[in-house]
Amino acid sequence: MLSSLKEVREQVEARIEARTSKAIEAATRDSLRVMLSAIALTIAIALGAQHKGSDGPLLVKGHTMRSVRGAREAHASGGGGAG
């Protein structure tokens, strides 16, 4: 009787361990899905966001400002231009 009890206990422990790994996989998959959705939503909001009275989205303006600043810095250091 003790041997059958030990066997049942081992089977139950094996089931619990199998479910735990599946739960971890599912939680990881769901977390990744949520993170990707959050990134996509952030990009969508940034594409549509505008300052009051502005003629373009913030994301485009930010990119343009960085590009202009990079061109100015390159020109100031002598690295840019049609030289």
N, C-alpha and C positions, 0 to 999 in steps of 0.2 A: 504494500500500500504506500509506503514512503517513497519507493522508486517511481510509482505512477504520479504521486504528488510532485515529486521533483521534476519529472518530465513535463507535466502540465505547466509548472512554474517557468521552466525554460522556454516553452512555447509562447507563453504570455509575454515574457521579457523580449523575445525575438519580435513579436508583433508590435510591441511598444517601440522598440528601436527602429523598425521599418517605418512606422507611422511618423516618428520624429524626423527622420531624414526626408520623408516626403513633405512634411510640414515646413521644414527649412527650405526646401526647393520651392515650394509654393510661395512662401513669404518673400524669398529672394526675387522670384519672378514678378510678384505683385509690386514689390518695392521698385524694381527697375522700370516697370510700366508706369508707376506714379511719377518717378523722377523724369522720365522722358516726356510724359504728358505735361509736367510742370515747366520743363524747358521749352516745349513747343508753345505753351500758353504764354510764357514770358516773351518769347520772340514775337508772337502775334500781337500782344499788347504793345510792345515796343514799336512795332511797325505802324500801329494805328495811333499811337499817342502823339499829340501835338500841343505846343504851348498856345495859349490864347493869342490870336492874331497872327500866328505863324503860318507860313505857306508850305511847310513840309513836315513830315514826321520826325520825331526826335532821333530815331535810329539813323536815318539818312543824314540829318544835320550833324550828328556826332561823328559819323564816318567821314563826312566832308571836312569837318573841322580838323580831324586827325590827319587827313590827307594833305590839307593846306599847310598845317603846322609842320608836317614832315617835309614838304617841299620847301618851305621857308628855311627850315633848319639846314637842309641839304644845300640850298642856295647860299646861305650865310657862311657855311663852312667851305664853300668852293667846290662842293661835290655835284651840284646840280646845274642845270642850265644848258644852253646850246653851245657853250664854250668855245 
